Amino acid sequence: MDLESGDNMSEIKRFAAIEVGSYEIEMKIYEISQKFGIREIDDIRYVMELGRDTYAHGKISFDLTEELCEILNRFYHIIKGYEVSDYRANATSAVREAKNARILLDRIKVRTGFDVKILSNSEQRFLCYKAIASRENDFNQIIGKPTAIVDVGSGSIQLSLFDKDALITTQNMRLGALRIREMLPSVSIDSAHMELLIEELIDNDLDTFRKLFLQKKEIENIIAVGDYVTYFSSVARKKSGRDYLTRDQFMELYNTIHGNTPEQLARKMSIPAENASLILPCFMVYKKLIETTATSLIWIPGVTLCDGIAAAYAEKHVKVLFSHDFSKDIVIASRNIAKRYMGNIGHTKLLEECALKIFDIMKKYHGLGKRERVLLQIAAILHDCGKYVTMNQPSDASYHIIMSTEIIGLSHSERETVANIVKYNTKEFDYSAKADKSMTSGMYMTVAKLTAILRIANAMDRSHKQKFHDFKVSLKEDELVITADTMEDISLEKALFRQKADFFEEMYGIRPVLKRKKED
């Protein structure tokens, strides 16, 4: 489906964002421009529990696939009616975890023309985070204090911690409201027993998160997002006229639903019983976090994944600017991962500085952009995390740590790129990696180019003693000259540097040379 029109950034563009979620299929239509930013003009939702099939049976049935295609065909006609120029359609955990995901996506493409992309969990949460950050005044104010973004979805819970305006960690737990409901006994039990079972399901994971990541940190604010917080927002507006609840107001709200069956909640809240059965698990997650922290304020910005999809599109294609630096968050989160694995801070700082200087001066030779620069920086930060596990084969251990660690804002393929750069930093480069399809062609070349840079930077501090107080990088004909200021013996660094220079020269046709300042 080709809906792309002209690329005049000064024009107002009509854009459609579609989320194929675990519980709902949603489409929002926006008008986006540099002058006015992002304005939502329509929101269409259909309740459809794709997650019920996936979480219970591991795949999505043919009947549900056909129903989904019918909904998307309706969306297509709405898109045409609004004269939308571009769209993005993304699927989340229900499709991501389905064994027949590829069959489903092919069926959608054939029946509707929509190209639906499956988001990794980190991509999905980062888009939601962008949606929150697009509410700049409230967001910048609230994250000035220790804050947790708590995203309770259908399939999982995402907890992201901010401290002093920076994202310090994010963790995912497979305990979403729909998944919790599907895990509970199907037999009829009273509401008190139901709440006890839900509490037992969530207690262990939340307590583990608190012990590992909160420790002595006190959370003062919670930003509540997800599929089932709309009710919070409507109550907040009634109480304060804003999208905020105090701790006491939230507990008062919880007490009004506590002890009710889904049928009773449905009548109280004027919502379908199916919706009501998912409200209680969602409320209990927030209640548990509020009880175990010093939370005083809960902000409910009312954003959905569609808003994040639109924010990402606006930033990239319409050049709408946001005040928050998202790349900085990715880097800071990576530093916290390195800290967890006791990385050498001084060595990493020198390695990072040198790698980025080489990247910048080699720009016309590698042809890579800002995003790849961030990937190189993350690789430099995490390059020795595997030593925490083993000193014998740290490269393989580092690879597995990075592949097993969620870095919010990076796609799965970007995380794999970083992991491979780190692996081949000290391990012999595998020239057959592309041939055996362990990497795509684009990833293979990016890994090779950035590995060559990281190796040279790493050789600058082989002793881990940071012998260089200052260094300059310059290009002279067919040489990359690194001139270092030091009075110390750098024989070890020079020896390793010559070894690592061969692969760099093979990649770029430029020979790296390490010189002492004022040395001929």
FENHU-V997840 format. One record per residue. RES is the residue in one letter. SS is DSSP state (2 for helix, 1 for strand, 0 for the rest). PHI is phi as a letter, one per 40 degrees, with the letter a starting at -180 (* if undefined). Layout:
{{RES | SS | PHI} {RES | SS | PHI}}
This chain:
{{M | 0 | *} {D | 0 | b} {L | 0 | b} {E | 0 | c} {S | 0 | b} {G | 0 | c} {D | 0 | b} {N | 0 | c} {M | 0 | c} {S | 0 | c} {E | 0 | c} {I | 0 | c} {K | 1 | b} {R | 1 | c} {F | 1 | b} {A | 1 | b} {A | 1 | b} {I | 1 | b} {E | 1 | b} {V | 1 | c} {G | 0 | c} {S | 0 | c} {Y | 0 | b} {E | 1 | b} {I | 1 | b} {E | 1 | b} {M | 1 | b} {K | 1 | b} {I | 1 | b} {Y | 1 | b} {E | 1 | b} {I | 1 | b} {S | 1 | a} {Q | 0 | c} {K | 0 | c} {F | 0 | b} {G | 1 | g} {I | 1 | b} {R | 1 | b} {E | 1 | c} {I | 1 | b} {D | 1 | a} {D | 1 | a} {I | 1 | b} {R | 1 | b} {Y | 1 | b} {V | 1 | c} {M | 0 | a} {E | 0 | c} {L | 2 | c} {G | 2 | c} {R | 2 | c} {D | 2 | c} {T | 2 | c} {Y | 2 | c} {A | 2 | c} {H | 2 | b} {G | 0 | g} {K | 0 | a} {I | 0 | b} {S | 0 | c} {F | 2 | c} {D | 2 | c} {L | 2 | c} {T | 2 | c} {E | 2 | c} {E | 2 | c} {L | 2 | c} {C | 2 | c} {E | 2 | c} {I | 2 | c} {L | 2 | c} {N | 2 | c} {R | 2 | c} {F | 2 | d} {Y | 2 | d} {H | 2 | c} {I | 2 | c} {I | 2 | d} {K | 2 | c} {G | 2 | c} {Y | 0 | c} {E | 0 | f} {V | 0 | c} {S | 0 | c} {D | 1 | a} {Y | 1 | a} {R | 1 | b} {A | 1 | b} {N | 1 | b} {A | 1 | b} {T | 0 | b} {S | 2 | c} {A | 2 | c} {V | 2 | c} {R | 2 | d} {E | 0 | c} {A | 0 | c} {K | 0 | c} {N | 0 | b} {A | 2 | d} {R | 2 | c} {I | 2 | c} {L | 2 | c} {L | 2 | c} {D | 2 | c} {R | 2 | c} {I | 2 | c} {K | 2 | c} {V | 2 | c} {R | 2 | c} {T | 2 | b} {G | 0 | g} {F | 0 | c} {D | 0 | c} {V | 1 | b} {K | 1 | b} {I | 1 | c} {L | 0 | c} {S | 0 | c} {N | 2 | d} {S | 2 | c} {E | 2 | c} {Q | 2 | d} {R | 2 | c} {F | 2 | c} {L | 2 | c} {C | 2 | c} {Y | 2 | c} {K | 2 | c} {A | 2 | c} {I | 2 | c} {A | 2 | c} {S | 0 | c} {R | 0 | c} {E | 2 | c} {N | 2 | c} {D | 2 | c} {F | 2 | c} {N | 2 | c} {Q | 2 | c} {I | 2 | c} {I | 0 | c} {G | 0 | c} {K | 0 | b} {P | 0 | d} {T | 1 | b} {A | 1 | b} {I | 1 | c} {V | 1 | b} {D | 1 | b} {V | 1 | c} {G | 0 | c} {S | 0 | c} {G | 0 | b} {S | 0 | a} {I | 1 | b} {Q | 1 | b} {L | 1 | b} {S | 1 | b} {L | 1 | b} {F | 1 | b} {D | 1 | a} {K | 0 | f} {D | 0 | g} {A | 1 | b} {L | 1 | c} {I | 1 | b} {T | 1 | a} {T | 1 | a} {Q | 1 | b} {N | 1 | b} {M | 1 | b} {R | 0 | c} {L | 0 | b} {G | 0 | c} {A | 2 | c} {L | 2 | c} {R | 2 | c} {I | 2 | c} {R | 2 | d} {E | 2 | c} {M | 2 | c} {L | 0 | c} {P | 0 | d} {S | 0 | c} {V | 0 | c} {S | 0 | c} {I | 0 | b} {D | 0 | c} {S | 2 | c} {A | 2 | c} {H | 2 | c} {M | 2 | d} {E | 2 | c} {L | 2 | c} {L | 2 | c} {I | 2 | c} {E | 2 | c} {E | 2 | c} {L | 2 | c} {I | 2 | c} {D | 2 | d} {N | 2 | c} {D | 2 | c} {L | 2 | c} {D | 2 | c} {T | 2 | c} {F | 2 | d} {R | 2 | c} {K | 2 | c} {L | 2 | c} {F | 2 | b} {L | 2 | c} {Q | 0 | f} {K | 0 | c} {K | 0 | c} {E | 0 | b} {I | 0 | c} {E | 0 | c} {N | 1 | b} {I | 1 | b} {I | 1 | b} {A | 1 | c} {V | 1 | b} {G | 1 | h} {D | 0 | c} {Y | 0 | b} {V | 0 | b} {T | 2 | d} {Y | 2 | c} {F | 2 | d} {S | 2 | c} {S | 2 | c} {V | 2 | c} {A | 2 | c} {R | 2 | c} {K | 2 | c} {K | 2 | c} {S | 2 | b} {G | 0 | g} {R | 0 | b} {D | 0 | c} {Y | 1 | b} {L | 1 | b} {T | 1 | c} {R | 2 | d} {D | 2 | c} {Q | 2 | c} {F | 2 | c} {M | 2 | c} {E | 2 | c} {L | 2 | c} {Y | 2 | c} {N | 2 | c} {T | 2 | c} {I | 2 | b} {H | 0 | d} {G | 0 | g} {N | 0 | c} {T | 0 | c} {P | 2 | d} {E | 2 | c} {Q | 2 | c} {L | 2 | c} {A | 2 | d} {R | 2 | c} {K | 2 | c} {M | 2 | c} {S | 0 | f} {I | 0 | b} {P | 0 | c} {A | 2 | c} {E | 2 | c} {N | 2 | c} {A | 2 | c} {S | 2 | c} {L | 2 | b} {I | 2 | c} {L | 2 | c} {P | 2 | d} {C | 2 | c} {F | 2 | d} {M | 2 | c} {V | 2 | c} {Y | 2 | c} {K | 2 | c} {K | 2 | c} {L | 2 | c} {I | 2 | c} {E | 2 | c} {T | 2 | c} {T | 0 | b} {A | 0 | c} {T | 0 | d} {S | 0 | b} {L | 1 | b} {I | 1 | b} {W | 1 | b} {I | 0 | b} {P | 0 | c} {G | 0 | g} {V | 0 | c} {T | 0 | b} {L | 2 | d} {C | 2 | d} {D | 2 | c} {G | 2 | c} {I | 2 | c} {A | 2 | c} {A | 2 | c} {A | 2 | c} {Y | 2 | c} {A | 2 | c} {E | 2 | c} {K | 2 | c} {H | 2 | b} {V | 0 | b} {K | 0 | f} {V | 0 | c} {L | 0 | c} {F | 0 | b} {S | 0 | c} {H | 0 | c} {D | 0 | c} {F | 2 | c} {S | 2 | c} {K | 2 | c} {D | 2 | c} {I | 2 | c} {V | 2 | c} {I | 2 | c} {A | 2 | c} {S | 2 | c} {R | 2 | c} {N | 2 | c} {I | 2 | c} {A | 2 | c} {K | 2 | c} {R | 2 | c} {Y | 0 | c} {M | 0 | f} {G | 0 | c} {N | 0 | c} {I | 2 | c} {G | 2 | c} {H | 2 | c} {T | 2 | c} {K | 2 | c} {L | 2 | c} {L | 2 | c} {E | 2 | c} {E | 2 | c} {C | 2 | c} {A | 2 | d} {L | 2 | c} {K | 2 | c} {I | 2 | c} {F | 2 | d} {D | 2 | c} {I | 2 | c} {M | 0 | c} {K | 2 | d} {K | 2 | c} {Y | 2 | c} {H | 2 | c} {G | 0 | g} {L | 0 | c} {G | 0 | b} {K | 2 | c} {R | 2 | c} {E | 2 | c} {R | 2 | c} {V | 2 | c} {L | 2 | c} {L | 2 | c} {Q | 2 | c} {I | 2 | c} {A | 2 | c} {A | 2 | c} {I | 2 | c} {L | 2 | b} {H | 0 | c} {D | 0 | b} {C | 2 | c} {G | 2 | c} {K | 2 | c} {Y | 2 | c} {V | 0 | c} {T | 0 | a} {M | 0 | c} {N | 0 | c} {Q | 0 | b} {P | 2 | c} {S | 2 | c} {D | 2 | c} {A | 2 | c} {S | 2 | c} {Y | 2 | d} {H | 2 | c} {I | 2 | c} {I | 2 | c} {M | 2 | c} {S | 2 | c} {T | 0 | b} {E | 0 | c} {I | 0 | b} {I | 0 | c} {G | 0 | h} {L | 0 | b} {S | 0 | c} {H | 2 | d} {S | 2 | c} {E | 2 | c} {R | 2 | c} {E | 2 | c} {T | 2 | c} {V | 2 | d} {A | 2 | c} {N | 2 | c} {I | 2 | d} {V | 2 | c} {K | 2 | c} {Y | 2 | c} {N | 2 | c} {T | 2 | b} {K | 0 | c} {E | 0 | d} {F | 0 | c} {D | 0 | c} {Y | 0 | c} {S | 0 | c} {A | 0 | d} {K | 0 | c} {A | 0 | c} {D | 0 | c} {K | 0 | g} {S | 0 | c} {M | 0 | b} {T | 0 | c} {S | 2 | d} {G | 2 | c} {M | 2 | c} {Y | 2 | d} {M | 2 | c} {T | 2 | c} {V | 2 | c} {A | 2 | c} {K | 2 | c} {L | 2 | c} {T | 2 | c} {A | 2 | d} {I | 2 | c} {L | 2 | c} {R | 2 | c} {I | 2 | c} {A | 2 | c} {N | 2 | c} {A | 2 | c} {M | 0 | c} {D | 0 | b} {R | 0 | d} {S | 0 | c} {H | 0 | g} {K | 0 | b} {Q | 0 | f} {K | 0 | c} {F | 0 | c} {H | 0 | c} {D | 1 | a} {F | 1 | a} {K | 1 | b} {V | 1 | b} {S | 1 | a} {L | 1 | b} {K | 1 | b} {E | 0 | f} {D | 0 | b} {E | 1 | b} {L | 1 | b} {V | 1 | b} {I | 1 | b} {T | 1 | b} {A | 1 | b} {D | 1 | b} {T | 0 | a} {M | 0 | b} {E | 0 | c} {D | 0 | c} {I | 0 | b} {S | 2 | c} {L | 2 | c} {E | 2 | c} {K | 2 | c} {A | 2 | c} {L | 2 | c} {F | 2 | d} {R | 2 | c} {Q | 2 | c} {K | 2 | c} {A | 2 | c} {D | 2 | c} {F | 2 | c} {F | 2 | c} {E | 2 | c} {E | 2 | c} {M | 2 | c} {Y | 2 | b} {G | 0 | g} {I | 0 | b} {R | 1 | c} {P | 1 | c} {V | 1 | b} {L | 1 | b} {K | 1 | b} {R | 1 | c} {K | 0 | d} {K | 0 | g} {E | 0 | c} {D | 0 | c}}
